[in-house]
Each structure stands twice: as C-alpha cells, then as structure tokens.
Amino acid sequence: MAVPQSQIQYVKECPDHAGDIDALLTHAFGPGRFAKAAERLREGNQPIQDMCFVALDRNSIIASVRFWPVDIGDDAALLLGPLAVDPARRGAGIGIKLMEKTLEIGHQLGHRTVILVGDEPYYARVGFTMAKRGSISLPGPVDPLRILWRDLTGQTKQQVRGRVSVPRGTNP
C-alpha cells in the first residue's frame, strides 16, 4: 500500500543510517555499483553531510541521496549520487522530492554546479540537462549521453568544462 507523501519524512542522514543505506544501495543497484566511473570519485572522498538525506516511512529508510565535492577542471562542483529508492517504492515521486530538497540546500550553501551520471528524462524533472558532448570527462568509461549537469545559481549559461576529479587534499 502506498504511503502518502505527507507521511514520509525527509531527514538528514546520520551515522546510525549507514547500515540501512548500504542495504538499500545493494538492493537497488547490486554489487555492480562499485564498478561505475562515479564510484572512482567517491573513493577516498567524503560526502557533504549537510546535503546527504534519507526518506523515512515509519522509521524505515526507503530512499537515500548523497552529494560529494568534486572539481571539474579548476571549478568546484558537486557529484550527486547515489540516489536510491527502494524498488518497491519507485514511481511515487520520493526520489524527486529528495532531490528538490537537497538541491535547494546546495543552492543555500553557495554551491554552483552539480553533475551526475544518469537518465536525462528522470533527472530533467529537477533541472538537469545533458552535458555538451566532450565537455566533461570522468575517470573511467561512461556513456557521454548520461553525463548530466545543473547550475544551482540560475545565472550560468555556460557549463563548466574539464576532467572531473576528487578535490586536492581530500584523499587520505
């Protein structure tokens, strides 16, 4: 039975959520998630805690999103992902609501650019567009049609360009 959106709580991720988030990610994506190019940008990196949120239904995690600091060339940016919604709950707008909330927080915190690897028709609902082919490259193979970006300021008409990397000084 579907739970009304009004009964779902969207809260900041806390350390106690780690095990449930890992289980959700495994259920949603399987072990293949560790082979993806975006995972190279999470290794040795630390998520931005103020932007990592979960969706709770009766205190059970049904969705999760994290954001990571990255550089695109010389410009600071954010990497969105993973965004996971319990497969039994997909299609109810939970992932969209989670992104709307966290992208607004990113804007309030002064972040300018967010990138991700995903399906444009889904992420376009929260303002993402396909990166100009060849303008952004990730470490490892990735379908260039799945590299998406969004400007959080509403002012930038030209996207950043360059290779995406973990910011200097982030790796241990």
Stockholm file with secondary structure:
# STOCKHOLM 1.0

chainA/1-172         MAVPQSQIQYVKECPDHAGDIDALLTHAFGPGRFAKAAERLREGNQPIQDMCFVALDRNSIIASVRFWPVDIGDDAALLLGPLAVDPARRGAGIGIKLMEKTLEIGHQLGHRTVILVGDEPYYARVGFTMAKRGSISLPGPVDPLRILWRDLTGQTKQQVRGRVSVPRGTNP
#=GR chainA/1-172 SS CCCCGGGCEEEECCGGGHHHHHHHHHHHHCGGGGGSHHHHHHTTCCCCGGGCEEEEETTEEEEEEEEEEEEETTEEEEEEEEEEECGGGTTSSHHHHHHHHHHHHHHHTTCCEEEEESCHHHHGGGTCEECCTTSEECSSCCCGGGEEEEESSSCCCSCCCEEEECCTTCCC
#=GC SS_cons         CCCCGGGCEEEECCGGGHHHHHHHHHHHHCGGGGGSHHHHHHTTCCCCGGGCEEEEETTEEEEEEEEEEEEETTEEEEEEEEEEECGGGTTSSHHHHHHHHHHHHHHHTTCCEEEEESCHHHHGGGTCEECCTTSEECSSCCCGGGEEEEESSSCCCSCCCEEEECCTTCCC
//
